[in-house]
Amino acid sequence: MPSGLAQLDWLAHRSGAPALLPNISWVIAVPDGLTDEAVGGAVSALLLRHEILRTSFDADDDGRPRQNVYEDVVAVIPLLEDEDAQRVFTEAPFDIASEPPIRFARTPAGDLVLVVAHLAADGLGSWILFSDLTELLAARAQQRPERLSAKVPQPIDWALHERDRGRARAESAVRYWNSALTDFPVTVLPVSRGEPGADVVRAALESPAAIRALARLNESLNATPASIFTAAAYLALALQFGHDRLSLCLTWAYREFPATRELVAAVMRDMPLLVDLRGEPSFSDVLRRLQKAVLVAGRHMSFDVLEFHESAGRTEAERGGFLPGPESISLILDGVDWPAARAGSDPRDLLADSRVSAYRTNESWDVCNLYLGAETIEGRLHIEARFDASVMDERDSLRLVRLIEAILVEAATSGDLTFADARSLAAEPWRPDGRWARAGGAWVDLDFLAGRLREHPAVREAGVHDEQGRVTAHVSADLQPWELRDFLLSTDNGRTAVLSPHHFVVTRTDGETVEGSGVDRPMLSPSSAAQRALRYAVAEANDLDELSMAATYLTAGGRLHLAPRVLSLLRERGFEGLTVAELRRPTSLTALAGRLRPRRQRPNRPPAGQVSIERERNNV
């Protein structure tokens, strides 16, 4: 399968954890009078058209993802009795290793329910399935040929195309990101005490003024609406949170038109967009810098996602910062007649027609520490901002969407916007009060770091200070700097980043003082049954000889595609309690072993799928 975010979802499935993202479901109206046999024929035609729907995902002999495609599958289409049954049907997990990642059912009203695992199809891919199935049903109802393209790109074809690009290109891409990401902040948002499972605060702004502004800037700056909006978002974030360098992940459907326009697969990737905003650039200059960042990032997107995260994990351990929740931007700006949208009055005259709301959610897919989105609906630009509620509130999200709108409108009205003029639009920017300093390029609450250090049972006292630009922790404890650093990086801070001070000064009970960054870690042997079990599992799965319990899983040489094997070996030794996500963190094996618990026997989960395999075709 094409390497993408689906690989991370595969890891979750392989390790027995819930899917990273919820299933995607559609309810499709069945034309009146269409027989059950005809509906079944349309479903069968859809399964034959797209190989991904006849696929299971297991692992090869080396533990790497493998896609098995089957010639024939049979779809059973049950009747769902009520809304509760439909909810259970759409939310039930797939056993992707042994069954195809799609199922179908009928509602009491006769509609057809389609459910597909997010691992197999992203939003665009699922829309293609919805459109194809709608056409297949209509063609049968109207007794006419199907109006679908004869040749459809398949995931295996695209995977082979990517492989042909060569291993050297993938390795070069990982090396580039490993170097580039080091120079950018760990997070955009301030780092303070997060709350695991916290709500997400959302602001949603519907703006006819912003759509007209985008249309006019599209013409005057000769740039795409997506680039213009993203530039406005970066400028707004820089002003709101006091940054001169920013890195967001642009979530995009990694398809190369026109060859893969109709590719049904989960090929979403996060493109890191690194933009340097030093020197107080004008809006048009921010746009040019962003466009360059997109081109540079695009040249380095041929990476294997698991290897990318392995490299990033080693970098995070070295720099002492980790962001559990992504910070992303996603755009759907299509279906707009841009020349027509330019016509009319000054965009400022439409500001009064904007509608804004703020609310809270707490859903399984609320994984981002920061999320910005833009979508065009019925002539309005819908701007959305989401923040982790333990560090930001509704007012922060409202200010950000309003600031993005204001930047777009003022830039369109004047033709450009100086940095100073843009700054004047930020009515109430976030600024540090009390004891804050910069670490890892981000603003961090020094009292939070000190309080967290005091939670270590061996720490008698701790204080953290900004000493001439270097965040330094003064600690009274019989510990080494690496142990304190590891304790901080092991913090469960929800979606919010965790950071370590630049330097530790540790005063021991014998009066000796030990100083250091904590980056260097000693060779450490296991000292408990859980530690010995973890050391065995990591070494056995990854074929490692030398292994220090002070190292992280990734710095010890562990590979992410082998993480499910590590968890399986732990279960054989009678332990459970770790996830693949925890193995990705810059946390020592000693700390990870502390989270293990004796394994409990559980009943096997019955399969939830309604599509069965008839005959295997090939795999990749």
Buried (B, 14 or more C-beta within 10 A) or exposed (E): BBBBBBBBBBBBBBBBBEBBBBBBBBBBEBBEEBEEEBBBBBBBBBBEBBBBBBBBBBBEEEBBBBBBBBEBBEBEBEEBEEEEBBEEBBEBBBBBBBBBBBBBBBBEEBBBBBBBBBBBBBBBBBBBBBBBBBBBBBBBBEEEEBEBEEEBBBBBBBBEBBEEEEEEBBBBBBEBBBEBBBEBBBBBBBBBBBBEEBBBBBBBBBBBBBBBBBBBBBEBBEBBBBBBBBBBBBBBBBBBBBBBBBBBBBBBBBBEEEEBEBBBBBBBBBBBBBBBBEEEBBBBBBBBBBBEBBEEBEEBBBBBBBBBBBBBBBBBBEBBBBBBBBBBBBBBBEEBEBEEBBEEEBBBEBBEEBEBEBEEEEEEEBBBBBBBBBBBEEBBBBBBBBBBBBBBEBEBBBBBBBBBBBBBBBBBEEEBBBBEBBBEBBEEBBEBEEBBBBBBBBBBBBBBBBEBBBEBEEBEEBBBBBBEEEBBBBBBBBBBBBBBBBBBBBBEBBBBBBBBBBBBBBBBEEEEEBEBBBEEBEEBEBEEBBBBBBBBBBBBBBEEEEBBBBBBBBBBBBBBBBBBBBBBBBBEBEBBBBBBBBBBBBBBBBBBBBBBEEBEEEEEEEEBBBBBBEEEEEBB
